[in-house]
Amino acid sequence: MSQKPLDRLIKLEDVISQAGIGKTKIYNLIQLGEFPAPIKLGYASRWSQIEIQDWVEQLKAKRFSGGDQ
């Protein structure tokens, strides 16, 4: 049985750093369904680090497959 990788819930500042895009662009992409939505913890928003990493990997894959961004 394979073990799932450990996931962390990260703050917006970390998302910005890992994704390489700004806050406004992140929220615009979320509205378009093109970026992982946050998980709400009371008044706080957190993102799955694995989902952010997967999003970056998908962009990299598109680059090599010739897909549009």
NULUM-460439 format. One record per residue (C-alpha): x, y, z; residue in one letter. Coordinates in pm, whole numbers, plus 50000, padded with zeros to 5 digits. Example, Ala and Ser with C-alpha at 12.3 -4.5 7.8 and 13.67 -1.06 7.14 Angstrom:
2
512304955050780A;513674989450714S;
//
This chain:
69
500005000050000M;501465033749900S;501495061350153Q;500005095250064K;502505123950078P;502175147150375L;500245178550283D;500425212250455R;497945240650458L;499825272150365I;499105309450385K;498565332550089L;502105346550124E;503495311450072D;501165305449777V;502385337649615I;505985326849668S;505495291549535Q;503265300449240A;505255331149139G;502155352449082I;500455379649281G;497365379749502K;495045395749245T;496045371048974K;495565341749215I;492015352649301Y;491205359448934N;492365324448840L;490325309549127I;487205327048990Q;487945311848648L;488405277348801G;492035276548689E;493755277349030F;493195257049348P;490585272949573A;491455279649936P;490245259650231I;488375281550477K;489335278250845L;486995302351019G;488025336450886Y;491375323750752A;492095309650406S;494715282850354R;495805263450046W;496935227650003S;500645228649931Q;500315197149719I;497565213249507E;499765243949449I;502735221949354Q;500475202049117D;499285234548955W;502895245148892V;503705210648749E;500715213248513Q;502015246548381L;505415231048324K;503835201748140A;501905225647913K;505135243047827R;506575210547691F;503385198947522S;502815232147345G;499525238347530G;498155273447579D;498375289847917Q;
//
